[in-house]
Each structure stands twice: as C-alpha cells, then as structure tokens.
Amino acid sequence: MPSISADAVDLLLESFDSKVKNVIDDIAPVKVSKMTGRQKSSWRKSTAVQSMKRQCRKAERMWRKTKLEIHYSIYKDSLHAFNVELAIARQKFFSNLINSNLNNTRTLFATVERLTNPPSQIPSEMLSDSKCNGFAFFSEKINNIRKVVSTSSSYAEVRQIRPQFQKEVTLSVFEAIDSKTLEEIVQHLKSSTCNLDTLPTSFFKSVFNCLEADLLEVVNTSLISGTFSNSLKTAVVKPLLEKNNLDSTILSSYRPISNLPFIGKIIEKVVFNQLNNYLNSNGYLDNFQSGFQPHHSTETALVKIINDIRLNSDSGKISVLVLLDLTAAFDTVDHNILLERLENWVGLSGMALNWFRSYFPPNTRRHLDVVFWAKSSRPVMDFF
C-alpha cells in the first residue's frame, strides 16, 4: 500500500470545506439582515396561543384608536385570556416533554434544571479579548497537580508496572470503512453543531448522500495515514456559570463547555468502534469496568459493590470500602505514559499507534490557547 502524506488529511478537509462553501454560495448566498427580539418558545407557536394573541392585539388597537372605556375593558379581558392560554400551553409543553422522556434521565434532569435555574446572562465584558485567555484558568490547576504527582513517582517507576497477560494479537492499522458504516455512524451521532462547522449538523445529515464520497475519503485517509488533522482539534468554548449564585465577573465561577467540529467527531467514533472491538475481543478490559461500557453505568457499579458487601456480611466477614476521587483526572493524563501503555500493554503499533500520536502528541503537555472568535462572540480553544 503506498504511503500517504500526513498533510493529505488537511488538504482533503480544505477541499471538502471549499466545495461545500462554493455550493452554498451558489444556492443560498449570504444576505445580511437585522433580527429583533428573541426566538419564540415552542409553546408560543401553538395555534390557540397565536389566535388569542391576534385577538388581543386587535382589541388593543381598537382601544388605542377610540380611547373608550368599553374597548379598554375588552382589551383587558383579551389580555387576561391570552395570558391564561399561554400558561396552559407552557404547562402542556413541559408535561408532554417529561412524560415522553420518563426513561431518559438526562433530559429529565436538564428540564428540571431549566425550570428551577434559568440560564444566567454572561456579562459582555467577560467576552472581550483580554478575558478570553483567562478561561484557561484551570491549566494552572493542572500544572500544580502534575508537580505534586511528579514528586511522588517518576515516569520510570510507572513504566515498570506491567500487566500479567501476554499479548498474542496486535493492532497495527485501522480498517478503512465503507459507505454504509459511515452513514450509520453519522446518523447515530448527536446533532449538536459547532460554530466552526461549514454546515449545521442536522442539515449535514439530511444531505449526507451528496457529501458521502468526499467525507468517506477524509475519514479513510485519516485512518490509513495515521493522522488526525490539527484543524479538528479546535473547539468553540461556551462558558457556563456552575451555579447561579456565583459571581459572574469571576472566571473561576464558570465551567467551560467545548464543542468540537462534527467531522472530527465522526473520525473519533470510527476509531473508538475499532479500538473498542479490539480491546473486547482480546480481553484487554477489566471485567468489572462499568465506565464507557455498553449496558453499564454507575448503577451497575453500585449494584456490584452492594452485592459484594452483603455477601461478605452474610458470611460474617468485615468489608472495607475505599473510594478514590481523582481531581481533574482526564486533564492530568500524561500523554507519554498513555502512548507507552497503548503500545506495550495493549499492543498498538504502526499506523494505529501513529494516529494516537497525532491525536495527542507525546513530549508535550496539554496546553490550551484561547482566542476570541468575533463571528460568534465566543472564545475558541485550541486543545493541543
């Protein structure tokens, strides 16, 4: 198989974006228009609410024209009826939302949070160029944790720890996928859109057949060349207040939420599926791992622990439970140690290992460069 340049993925991505933008410019050229007001809530769009609103506006115009007491009384009655209908429509909307998501705890918690803690507005001064870089305040926290860890154990000591099993199978290359597999992955991914995307994700999915050939080439080139493009590592970061009672002028009060380009998520999902199948088929995962496993969750982990404690109790034994909470566990992962374990513990090599080296380069600690993106008035964070 001929070697593929590491720049091939970047060139293909540039070509893909250029083609999409050219088609959009031909079909739907950009037009600037001013929009006033906020987007209407879903319950305000119902036929009954819209009808009551029209009647209320009509009664108001009549009263302002005549200034008669009778027309003012009609206007007040219409306004009251409109507010009552609006409240009923809002109640029905959230009632239907809750009833249709009884088994979806994520949506239920988000709905309760939305009703009990309305989102707070971010002060405009917090989105200035001078403030955006400050949203990487947690990088100092990460560096402090790394210093403490490095004094207690060296990288050489960590390398000496080895699993007891011997590898018989290795993963040296990721397999190129076909159009059917790509379509299944795209359609099953969440439709969240990043402001860096050329197309909104929902529209991207609806016109997938037109983009399929170019997108398939981008994904397979990334897999075969062992390269993850740097352009896909840039995330738009939206700062959210952790609690509504926190001071909105203090950077540490915010929880930065990053949103990555959709094409990067597609490539990540392809790699995840192939790596996960490799780990499961060769027994490289712990039997009691509940995180990031299908049909497993914190609930299954708790059921296992409680069952073990009860069995020990029934046998007259004493149980000791030790809980470990790691601060900033994901952000403090050392790339060198992780790559070394992927190679020597799990058996990754060749282009498969090169892909992960490209995804998080070794010999560099995770750094965060925050810049201001004027188009969306939001900070953009470069992860590597």
Secondary structure by P-SEA (a helix, b strand, c coil): cbbbbcaaaaaaaaaaaaaaaaaaaacccbbbbbbcccccccccccaaaaaaaaaaaaaaaaaaacccaaaaaaaaaaaaaaaaaaaaaaaaaaaaaaaaccccaaaaaaaaaaaacccccccccccccccccccccaaaaaaaaaaaaaaaccaaaaaaccccccccccccbbbbbcaaaaaaaaaaccccccccccccaaaaaaacccaaaaaaaaaaaaaaaccccccccccbbbbbcccccccccccccbbbbbbccaaaaaaaaaaaaaaaaaaaaacccccccccccccccaaaaaaaaaaaaaaaaaacbbbbbbbbbbccccccccaaaaaaaaacccccccaaaaaaaaaccccccbbbbbbbbccccbbbbbcc
